[in-house]
Amino acid sequence: MDIGVLLPTGSAQWGPADDPRDLVAFGRRAERAGFSSLFVNDTLIGPRIEALTMLAALAPATQTVTLGTAALLPHLRRPVQAAQSLASVDLLSGGRLVVTVGAGFPGRFGRPLYTLSELPWAGRFARLDETVALWRAVWDGEDSFHGAFLRFDGIPAVTRPYREGGPPVWLGGAAPAALARTGRSYDGWLPYPPDPGDYARGLRTVRAAAAGAGRAAGDVTPALFVSVRVEDDAERGRRALDAYARATYGMPLEELEKVQAVVTGPADEVRERLAQYAAAGARHVVVRLGALDLRAQHEQLDRVAGLLPALRGEPSGRS
């Protein structure tokens, strides 16, 4: 299993004295600790370091970790320019980029971003799929693209990605339509279901859709996004995650954990819960650390790093 970590790029995860330039050092520390990947999220809700800017800074500062988005919101960017930016990060990282995309959350978390981007809310999923198809065409050197939403002729030559065909593109989301689209068209699946059983059922649907499209099960990487807080005192862990949920989403933990995977408690309990998702089929877990300043983020990084050998099934003492 690959275990990655989400960098705390939003100011809601910084203390008053924190310096966001420490995020590059945080990424290097995670790589040395044995994490397989570094992910960043993407939104205009609240100040944060822009996702592709953060990955561009990490590309020359790291050596082996996968660099990923969880999830990139293509509607915030012009599609051809986004293809150029993503290819540039893939090139600078030596082919270590993974692009998870999403169409945005409903309600106050997503719809206003479409207004800011001057795009209609209706048809957003089809537009997302078409944008990814455009990226792949541009990465393959096509000079035109004609879709239902996007139509371009005379596309100039753009930066070609490190890998032929471009970086893998994963889809975030677990609605029935998203599962079918993932199986048909995407290279990976990054949902956050609260229950491992839901994950297993969703993955079966993804694989059935892949088979129906003539694809192999291995063509779609099964990943998981999960918020984690390792605390010897489980109640203290819940209080910390409640503060995190309120600062990040404006909702209490009891509401967040109805819709997102959240794990807290002593190390053994966290390991056991993550192992349940592994048993359900997850092969790349992206951990979001439930901490509200960079010092606490570093502490949680070390605590989760201690679980890596067991989660990977390695003998004790390896990392």
N, C-alpha and C positions, 0 to 999 in steps of 0.2 A: 504493500500500500504506500502511496505517496501522501505525505502530510505537508500541507502548506500553511502559510499564515497571512492574514490580511493586515496590511500596514495601516496604522492609525493616521490616515491622511487628513481627517476632519478635525477642525478646531475643537469640537465637542470632546475629543479625546486628548486634548492638551491641557496641562495646568498653566497657571499664570506665568510661571518662569520658564516654560518649555520653549525650546528652539526647534522649529520644524525641520531645520537642516539636519537634526539628529536622525531623521527618518532614513537617510542613506546608511548611517552607522547601524541603525536598527536592522536594516536589511542584510548588511554584511554579517552582523551577529547571528541572525537567524540562519544564514547559510552555513556559518561555521558550526552552529549547534546541530546541524543535520536536517533542517527542514528542506523539503524538495522544491518548494515554490514560494514565491512572493506575489500576492495579489493586491490590487487596489480597486476601490469602488468609484463610482462616477455619478455625480448629481450636482444640481445647482442649488439644492436646499441646504443652506448653511455653508459657511466658508470652509474651503479645503484646498489642498494641493491638487491641481487638475491631474486626472488619471494618466494620460499619456506623457505629460511632463514628468511625473514621478517615475514612470517606467524608463523614460529616456535617461534620467539621472541614475537609475539603478543598473542600466545595461553595462556601462563600463566599470562600475564599482563592484560587480559580482562576476562569478565565473561559470557556475554550473546550474544554479537554480532556474527553474522555469519562471518566467515573468508573465503575469496574467491580469486580466480585468474581471471583476465580479460585482456588477456586470457593467460593461460599456453601454451607453445609451446613444445609439447612432443618430437619433433624431436631433441631438444637440449639435451636430456637425454637418457640414456639407459633405456629401457622400464621396466625391472623388478626392477631396482634400483629406478625408479620413483614411481612405485607402493609402494615400501617400504617407501619412503619419504612421499608420500601423506598419507598413512595409519598412519605414525608416527604423522603427524600434526593433523590428525583427532582424534587420540587417545589422544594427549596432550591437545587438545581443548575440549575434551568431546563431540565429534561428531558435531562440529560447522563448519566443512569445506564444501565448495562448490567449485568444480573444473570446471571452464570454460576453454575449450580447443579451439585451432585454428591451422590451418595449415600454417599460416604465410601470410603476404601480398605479392602480386606480385611485381616484379621489385626490386629496390634497398633496399626496406625494408624487404624483405623476402628471396629472392633467395640466397644471400650470406650466410645466416645462414645455409642453407642446405649444402653449400660447406664446411663450418667450421665443420659441424656435419658429414661430409662424407656420406651423403645420397642423393639419386637422387631427383631432383625436380619433375620429372614425377611420378605420382601415389601417390602424397602426401596426397590426401584426403582419399583414400582407406587405406593408411598406418595409418593415424590418427585414423580412425574408428577401425582398427584392434588393434592398441595400446590400445585404451580404452577397447576393448573386452578382451585383455590380462590382463589389470589391474583388471577388474571385476572377471576374472577367478582366478587370484592370490589371490585377497581379499576373494574369496569363498573357498580358500584352495586347489585349483587344483595344481597338480605337473607337468602338461604338458600342452602345447598349440601348436596347429598346424594350422597356417594360411598361406595365400599366401605370406606374407612378413616375419612374425615372427614364428619361430619354435623352441620350447624348450622342452626338456625332463629332468626329474630329477630336477625340480625347487625345491629348498629347502624351508622349512617352513619360511615364512616371517612374519613380524609384521601384526597382524590382525587389521583392523580399528575398531574404537569405535562402529560403527553401522554395523549390519549384511548387507552384500552386498556392504559395502563401502560408501563413500560420494557421493552425487548426482553429476553427470557430465553433464554440460551444453555445448552447442555449440555456438561459436560466428560466425556470418556471415549471410548474407541475399541473397546470390545467390540462384537461383531456386533449384539447387542440394542440397545446405546446408539446405534449408527449408524442403525438403523431408527427408533428413537424420535425421534432428532434430526430426521430428514427429515420425519417425520409431524407433529411437534408443537412444535418449538423454532425460535427465531429465529436461532440461531447455533450453531456447533460449535467448541469449544476443547479439542482434545486435545494430547498431547505425544509423538507417535511418534518413536522414535529415528532413523528412516529416512525421507527424503522420498518414497520409493516407497510406503511404507506409508501415508503421508498421502494421496497421490494415490488409492490404492485405496480408502481409507476415504471420501474425499470423493465418489468415484463412487457408493459405496453410499448415502451420505447423499442425494445428488441423485436417485438412482433411487427411494428411499423417498419423497422429496418429490414426485416426479412421480406415483408411485402414489397419493399422497394428494391429488392435484389441485393441488399447489403448484408454483410456479415455482422454478427453481434459485436465482434472486436472493432468494428469501424466507429463505434460510439463509446467514448470514454465515460464511465459512470462516476461522477464526482458528487460531492456533498458540501454545502456551505453550512457551518454550524458555529454558534456563539458558545464560548467556553470560558469558565472561570474555575480554576483549581483552588480549593480552600479546604483546609482540614475541618473547619466548622461549616457544615452545609448551610446553616441558616445565615451565617455571615456572607457566604457566597451568593445566596439569593438576594440579600440586601444590596450587595455590590452590583449584581446584574440588574436589579430593579432601578438603581440609580443610573446605570448605563442605558437602560431602555428609555427612561424618562428623558435623559439628556439627548439621546440620539433620535428617538421617534416621538417623544412627547406622550408616551403611554406607559402604564405600569407593566412590570414583568409578566403578570398573570394574563395580560392581553397579548403581549408579544409571543409568549410561548404557545399560544393557540395556533399561530400561523407560521412560526419559525422554529427550527431546531435549536434548542438551548440546553446546555449541559453544565451542571455545576456540582460541586461536592469534593470530597477527598479524592486523591489521585486515582485510587483503585476504582472508585465508582465512575469517575470520568472515563477511565480506560475501558471499563466494562460497557458503558453506554456507547462509546465510539466503536467498540468491537461489534456491537449489535448492528450498527450500520454497515460495517465491513461484511458481516455475515449476510446482510441483505443485498450485498453486491457492490457497495461503494469501493472504489479503487483509488480515488484521489480526494482527500478530505482537506478543505480549506477552512482553517480555524480562525474565527474572529475573537480576539481576546477581550473579555469584558472588563476593561479598566479605563479610568477617566483621566489619567495623566501618563506621561511617557515613562516615568520611573516605575509606576505600577505595571505598565505594558511590558517593560523589560523583565520585571519580576515574574509576570505570568508567562512570558516567553520561555524563561528558564524552567518554570514548573511544567509546562507542556512538553518542552524538549525532553524532560526526564521520562515521559511516556513513550517516546518514539520507538525505542528498541522493542518494547512489548507490543506495540501496535503493529509493528512490522514483522513480528514473529522472530526477532533476532535473539541470539543468546545474550544473557545478561553481560553488560560491560561493553557492548558494541553501540555505536551511534551512527 
